[in-house]
């Protein structure tokens, strides 16, 4: 099977099972791309950062970035089509019936059951990223102090001020470029 078809199938699987937003896809990306040997954890963190700071849906950005990195423009096209096709088909098939049945207790119960799973998926992926970002030396629990400091200051600024997250990302990028080389 060619790389373009593999990328399409990998991202179709990710697109099919990513319920709850783009960040819920992190464990699947880790399983499919990292464990599959297509990408390192560090590269997946770069993909996360770029996908989060570029305009558009996270899943589409992540697929496009990953496909481009692995197989150029056609890889980007293949991965992007793979990640959007399942959602498109499902939306077209169930949208009308879903909104008509949204008030039913069984539907509400299913949606309430999915919420904790989505939370767990996002938390699992974020914990793996935090471990790699804060403790980059494999097998050692020595924190990267400047990175931890940037994370703490940024979190405080997000919580305590009304600064734009986009400006904070830009500012942290500048700080990283100047001080973390």
N, C-alpha and C positions, 0 to 999 in steps of 0.2 A: 504494500500500500504506500502510495507516495506521500510525501510530507504535507502537501496541500490538503489532501483528503484527510490525513490524520489530524491536522489543525482544525479543519472543519468539524470533524466528529468530536474532538476534544471539547471545542467551544460550544458545539450543539449540546453536548452532555451538560456542560457548565450552565448554559442558558436554560436548559430544561429543568435543572434542579436548583437554580438560584432563586429561592423564594425569599422575599423580604428586602430586596435591594441589592445593589452591587457589592457591598462589603460582605454579604452573606456568601459570596462566591469564593472568598479567600481559602477556606479549607479545600474546596474542589481544585482551585488553582494549585495549591500546595501539593495535593495528591496527584493531579494529572501532569502538571508541568515540571515540578521539582522532582517528585519521585520517579517520573518518567524519564528524567535525565535531559529534558529540553532546556531547563533553566535552573540556575542556582538560587538559593534563598535570597542572596544579596540582589540578584537580578530581579527577583519577584518583588522585593521591597522597592527597588527603583521603579518597576512597573506600577506599583501601587501609588508611589509619590507622583509620578507623571500623570497617571490616570485620574488622580484626585484633583490635580491642579489645572488640568486642561478642561475646557468647556465641553459639556455633553455628558451623557450617562456614563457612569463608572465602568460598567460591564463592557460597553462598546469601546470605550477608550482602552481598557485593559486588553481586550481581544485584538484591537488594531495595533497597539504597541507590541504585544507579544508576537503576533503574526509577522509584523514588519521585522522584528528582531530575529526571528527564526527563518523567515523565507522571503524577505523583501516585500515589495508591493503586493504581489499575488498572495503571499502569506497573510498580509494584513486584510486583504479582501476576503480570503477564505475564512479566516478566524472570525472576522466581523459578521459575515453572513451566517456562520455557524452559531454565534451567540444570539443573534436577533431572530433567526428563523423560528425556533421553538416558541418564543413569546408571541411573535406575530400570529402564528397558526393558532395557538391556544386562545389568544385574545379574540381572534375572528370567530372561533368556534363557540366560545362560552360567554362572551361579553353580554349578549342580550339576555340569556337565561340567568346569568349570575346576578345582574342587577335586579331582575324580577324576583329572585329568591333570597336576596340579601337579608331580608327581615325574618326569614325562617329560623327557628331556634337551632335546627341541625346545622345549618350553614354557619351561624354565629359560633356554634360549638367547635366546628372544624377550624374556623379562623382563630378562635381563642386557643386551640390546641397547637396551632402552628407557631404562634407568637414566641413561646419559650424556646422552640427549636431554632428559630431565626436568631434570637438573642444568643443562644449557645454557639451557633455557627460564627457569628460576628465576633464574639468574645474569644473563641478558639483561635481564629485567624489573627486577631489583634495581639493575643498573648505571645504567639509565635513571632510576630513582627517585633514586639517589644523586647523579647529575649534577644533577638538578633541585633537590634539597634542599640540596646543598652549594654549588652554583654557580647561583643562581636568576636571575642577570642573563643574558638571552639573548645568546649570542655572546661572553661574557666569562668568563674563568677566574679570577675573583676570588671566593674562598670566603666564605661567610657564616660568619664566625668563631664567633659564639655557637652556631649550629646544629652546626657541626663539634665544638665543645667539648662540647656536650650528648651528641652521638653517642659521642665518645671516652670520656667519663666513664661513660655508660650501659653501653657495651661492657665496660669494665674492671670495673664493678660486677657485670655478668652473669657474667663469667669468674672473677673473684676471690672472689665472695661467693655466698651461697645466697639472696640476695634474690629475692622473687617478681617475675617479669616483669610481673605485673599491677600491683604496687606501683610498679615502675619506670616503667611507662607513665603511671600516675596522677601520679607525682612529676614526670615530664617535662612532662606537661600543665600542671601547676601552674607549673613553672618557665617554660614558654613563655608562659602567660597573664600572669605577673608581669613577665618581663624581655624578651619579644620582641614587644611591641606597637608 
